[in-house]
Amino acid sequence: MSESWFVRPATTKDIDAVYELAGQTGPGFTNLPHDRDAMLQRLARSEESFMADLHEPDDELYMFVLENAQTGQIGGTALIFSSVGTKKPFYSYKITRLSQYSRQLDRIVTTNVLNLVNDFAGASEVGGLFLIPDLRRTGLGVLLARSRYLFMALHRERFGEQVLTELRGYQEPEGVSPFWEGLTKRFFDLEFADADRFHALNGNQFIADLMPKHPIYTILLSEEAQHAIGKPHKVGAAAMRLLEAEGFRHQGYVDLFDAGPTLQAYVDDLRAVRDSVSAMVQADPMAGAAQRARMLMASGRLLDFRAWRGHGRVTDEGETLCLDSATMALGGLEEGDFALYVMNP
């Protein structure tokens, strides 16, 4: 089933499907707001980004959808921001450790401190990864996530040296964010659900505007709020493991809104980018399945980009990619085209 799906750029024609998906994400999923006008604006911005003639990142948004080649069903979304923190600040909290010693009491007090920073200016960001429940545990989430890295590999000039991702922060079973309740709410006359919607539509600048600019000692927060710092939402734990396997690391940065972990990596160190190989495609109708290996593949420029999974074999020291007709059709390939492939996806 998973090999009838492929990833492609989203367009404004996908508005109905994407809006329906946005209604299933739940609170805290700010990159896919359940607001039709806002979503249409994002799709239009994405289309403009794909069509732009660029040689360096310039605050673009690239949105992708997962499509079933047989039915046309849209089963998921993912996106890339080409460069954050350049047109407007991209704020995070950086966690540092502070120890203070009293000679009179012969006592050391150690606490974490949240510092407001804009350390990721110029970095790219991946986010908006959502897969409908029926397709989970099929491996399609991995295809959707890794397709973004292959797009970056094929269009390297459009992205920064670093890439980051913000995971949704921990929420209690009833949907309450302990960090919001324990800290952020004190500076806003908003309930979490209302603030979450505003955040999804407008970003986190309003938080940076009204929150204190001085370091925040976490020891002053409730235990529930402290324990939520850097902890992902329960539905994001698996995504965090996948990101770490790809090369992302959590190095002490968290989101202003709900203290979800921010992970970072160098684009060229991502496993899909580092291990991808460009090869010329050749039809391979005769080889048996046992001779083919499972691969992640991608091809095409900008709006013609596609990523998919299938089986193939490589010859000529990896410079020729031999595929059967079904796999070539899924990728929209003809003999002589070039594609990226990654073994053992």
C-alpha positions in Angstrom: 0.0 0.0 0.0 2.8 2.4 0.9 4.3 2.3 -2.5 1.3 3.8 -4.2 2.0 7.1 -2.4 4.3 10.0 -3.4 5.1 13.4 -2.1 4.7 16.5 -4.3 4.5 20.3 -3.9 1.1 21.6 -2.6 -0.9 24.1 -4.6 -3.9 26.2 -4.0 -6.0 23.5 -5.7 -5.3 21.4 -2.6 -7.1 23.8 -0.3 -10.1 21.5 0.5 -8.0 18.5 1.3 -5.4 20.4 3.4 -8.1 22.3 5.3 -9.7 19.0 6.2 -6.4 17.7 7.4 -5.9 20.8 9.5 -9.1 20.1 11.3 -7.6 16.8 12.6 -4.4 18.1 14.1 -5.5 19.2 17.5 -4.3 22.1 19.7 -0.6 23.2 19.5 -0.1 22.3 15.8 0.6 25.9 14.7 2.0 25.3 11.3 -1.3 23.9 10.0 -4.0 26.2 11.3 -7.7 25.2 10.9 -8.6 28.5 9.2 -9.5 28.3 5.5 -8.4 31.8 4.6 -5.1 31.5 6.5 -4.5 28.1 4.8 -5.2 29.4 1.4 -2.8 32.3 2.0 -0.1 29.8 2.9 -0.7 27.6 -0.1 -0.5 30.7 -2.3 2.7 31.8 -0.7 4.1 28.2 -1.2 3.2 28.3 -4.9 5.0 31.6 -5.3 8.0 30.2 -3.5 8.2 27.2 -5.8 7.9 29.4 -8.9 10.4 32.1 -7.8 13.8 32.4 -9.5 16.2 32.3 -6.5 19.8 31.6 -5.8 19.7 32.1 -2.1 17.1 31.7 0.7 14.7 34.6 1.1 12.0 33.8 3.6 10.1 31.3 1.4 7.6 28.7 2.4 7.5 25.3 0.6 4.5 23.1 1.4 4.2 19.5 0.4 1.4 16.9 0.3 1.3 13.1 0.3 -0.9 11.8 -2.5 -2.1 8.4 -3.5 -1.3 7.9 -7.1 -4.2 5.5 -7.6 -7.0 7.4 -5.8 -5.8 11.0 -5.6 -6.4 11.0 -1.8 -4.3 13.5 0.2 -3.0 11.8 3.3 -0.6 14.2 4.9 1.4 17.5 4.8 4.9 18.8 5.5 6.6 22.1 4.9 9.9 23.9 4.9 10.6 27.6 5.8 13.7 28.6 3.9 15.1 31.2 6.3 13.8 32.2 9.7 14.6 35.2 11.8 15.7 37.4 9.0 12.5 39.4 8.0 11.3 39.3 11.7 12.9 37.9 14.8 12.6 34.1 15.5 12.6 33.9 19.2 13.4 30.8 21.3 14.3 30.1 24.9 17.8 28.8 25.5 18.2 26.7 28.6 21.3 27.4 30.6 22.4 26.1 34.0 23.2 28.5 36.8 24.9 27.7 40.1 25.3 30.2 43.0 27.3 29.6 46.2 26.9 31.1 49.6 30.1 31.0 51.7 28.2 31.8 54.9 25.7 28.9 54.4 28.2 26.7 52.6 25.4 26.0 50.2 25.1 25.8 46.4 21.8 26.5 44.6 21.5 25.3 41.0 18.7 26.0 38.6 17.9 26.2 34.9 17.5 29.6 33.4 15.4 30.5 30.3 17.1 33.1 28.1 15.2 34.8 25.3 17.4 34.5 22.1 17.3 34.8 18.3 20.1 32.3 17.7 18.6 30.7 14.6 18.5 33.8 12.3 19.1 32.5 8.8 18.5 28.9 9.5 15.9 26.8 7.6 13.0 25.2 9.4 11.0 22.0 8.8 7.6 21.5 10.3 3.9 21.0 9.5 4.3 17.2 9.4 0.9 15.6 9.7 -0.3 12.2 8.6 -3.9 11.0 8.9 -4.3 8.3 11.6 -5.2 5.5 9.1 -1.8 5.8 7.4 0.4 5.8 10.6 2.6 2.8 11.2 2.9 2.3 7.4 6.3 4.1 7.0 4.6 6.9 5.1 5.4 9.4 7.9 9.1 8.7 7.2 8.6 9.2 3.5 6.8 12.5 4.1 9.5 13.7 6.6 12.5 12.7 4.6 11.1 14.0 1.3 11.8 17.5 2.6 15.5 16.8 3.1 15.8 15.4 -0.5 14.1 18.6 -1.8 16.7 20.6 0.1 19.5 18.4 -1.4 18.1 19.0 -4.9 17.8 22.8 -4.3 20.6 23.4 -1.9 21.1 27.0 -2.8 17.6 27.9 -1.5 18.3 26.9 2.1 20.6 27.8 5.0 23.5 26.0 6.5 21.4 24.9 9.6 18.0 23.5 9.8 15.8 23.4 12.9 12.4 22.0 13.9 10.1 22.8 16.7 8.1 20.0 18.2 4.7 20.5 19.9 5.2 20.8 23.6 3.8 18.5 26.3 0.1 18.8 27.1 -1.9 17.1 29.9 -4.7 14.7 28.9 -7.3 17.4 28.9 -5.3 19.5 26.5 -3.8 22.0 28.9 -0.2 23.1 28.5 1.6 23.1 32.0 4.2 25.6 30.7 1.5 27.9 29.4 -0.4 27.7 32.7 2.7 28.0 34.8 4.4 30.9 33.1 3.2 32.4 29.8 -0.5 32.8 30.8 0.5 35.1 33.6 1.4 37.8 31.0 -1.7 37.3 28.8 -5.4 37.4 29.4 -6.0 34.4 27.2 -6.9 30.7 27.7 -4.5 28.2 26.1 -6.9 27.3 23.3 -7.4 30.9 22.3 -3.7 31.7 22.5 -3.0 28.5 20.5 -5.3 29.7 17.7 -3.8 33.2 17.7 -0.3 31.7 17.7 -1.2 29.4 14.7 -2.4 32.4 12.7 0.1 35.1 13.7 3.3 33.4 15.1 4.9 33.9 18.5 5.8 37.6 18.2 3.0 38.5 20.6 4.7 36.3 23.2 8.1 37.9 22.7 6.4 41.4 22.9 4.8 40.9 26.3 7.0 38.3 28.1 9.9 39.6 30.3 13.2 40.1 28.4 15.2 39.1 31.5 16.3 35.5 32.2 13.6 33.4 33.9 14.6 31.1 36.7 12.7 27.9 36.3 12.9 27.2 40.0 10.2 29.8 40.4 7.8 27.8 38.3 5.5 25.0 39.4 6.8 21.5 39.2 4.4 20.7 36.4 5.7 23.6 34.3 9.3 22.7 35.0 8.8 19.1 34.0 7.2 20.2 30.7 10.2 22.2 29.5 11.8 20.4 26.6 9.3 17.6 26.7 7.4 16.8 23.4 3.7 16.2 23.1 2.9 12.5 23.4 2.1 12.3 19.7 5.5 13.8 18.9 7.7 11.3 20.8 8.0 9.0 17.7 8.7 12.0 15.5 11.5 13.1 17.8 13.1 9.7 17.6 13.0 9.9 13.8 14.5 13.4 13.8 17.3 12.2 16.0 18.0 9.2 13.7 18.2 11.7 10.8 20.9 13.8 12.7 18.9 16.4 14.6 19.9 17.1 18.2 18.2 18.9 21.1 20.8 21.4 22.4 18.8 23.3 25.0 16.4 25.4 22.9 12.6 25.3 23.5 9.6 27.1 22.1 8.3 30.3 23.8 4.7 29.1 23.6 4.6 25.7 25.2 8.3 24.9 25.8 8.4 22.1 23.2 11.9 21.0 22.2 13.7 22.7 19.3 16.0 20.4 17.5 18.8 21.5 15.1 21.2 20.1 12.6 23.4 21.1 9.7 21.6 20.5 6.4 24.6 18.7 4.8 24.9 16.4 7.9 21.3 15.1 7.6 21.4 11.4 6.7 19.1 11.7 3.7 21.2 14.6 2.3 24.6 13.0 3.1 23.7 9.5 1.8 21.7 10.5 -1.3 23.2 9.7 -4.7 22.3 11.1 -8.1 22.0 8.6 -10.8 20.7 8.2 -14.4 17.4 6.2 -14.6 17.2 3.1 -16.7 14.2 0.8 -17.3 14.8 -2.6 -15.7 11.9 -4.9 -16.7 13.8 -8.2 -16.4 15.3 -8.1 -13.0 13.5 -10.1 -10.3 12.4 -8.7 -7.0 15.2 -10.4 -5.1 17.7 -8.4 -7.1 16.2 -5.0 -6.1 16.7 -3.1 -2.9 14.3 -0.8 -1.1 15.0 2.8 -1.7 13.8 6.3 -1.1 13.9 8.3 -4.3 13.3 11.9 -5.5 13.5 13.8 -8.7 12.4 17.0 -10.5 12.9 20.7 -9.9 10.6 22.9 -7.9 6.9 22.3 -8.8 7.9 19.1 -10.7 9.5 17.6 -7.5 8.4 14.2 -6.4 9.6 11.8 -3.7 8.5 8.2 -3.4 9.6 4.8 -2.2 10.2 1.7 -4.3 12.6 -1.1 -5.2 15.5 -0.8 -7.6 19.1 -1.7 -8.2 22.2 0.3 -9.0 24.9 -0.5 -11.6 28.0 1.2 -12.9 29.2 1.8 -9.3 26.0 3.5 -8.4 25.7 5.9 -11.3 22.8 4.1 -13.0 19.5 3.5 -11.2 17.5 0.6 -12.7 13.8 0.7 -12.0 10.7 -1.2 -13.1 8.0 0.5 -15.0 5.6 0.9 -12.0 8.3 2.7 -9.9 9.3 4.9 -12.9 5.6 5.8 -13.4 5.2 6.7 -9.7 8.1 9.1 -9.9 7.1 10.5 -13.3 10.4 9.3 -14.8 11.6 8.4 -18.2 14.8 6.7 -19.3 17.7 9.1 -19.2 16.2 11.2 -16.4 18.2 11.7 -13.2 17.0 10.9 -9.7 18.3 10.9 -6.2 18.2 7.7 -4.2 18.9 6.7 -0.7 19.4 3.0 0.2 17.6 1.4 3.2 15.0 4.2 3.7 
